Amino acid sequence: DDTTTDANNNGDDTTTDTNNNGDDTTTDANNNGDDTTTDTNNNGDDTTTDANNNGDDTTTDTNN
């Protein structure tokens, strides 16, 4: 399992292949900048909460 909380409140946050075979939880990854999440979890559950409150948010292949 992978848990990411407040990875970057005031800048860009990039998460790539965080967990291919388990659960992934991302909470408030970036409150004031761009957030990119790619292939967060290929074979499990993925939860993204408030990934980016004030910027661009891109999620790609969150859960295959």
Buried (B, 14 or more C-beta within 10 A) or exposed (E): EBEBEEBBEEEBBBBEBBBBEEBBBBBBBBBEBBBBBBBBBBEBEBBBEBBBEEBEBEBEEBBE
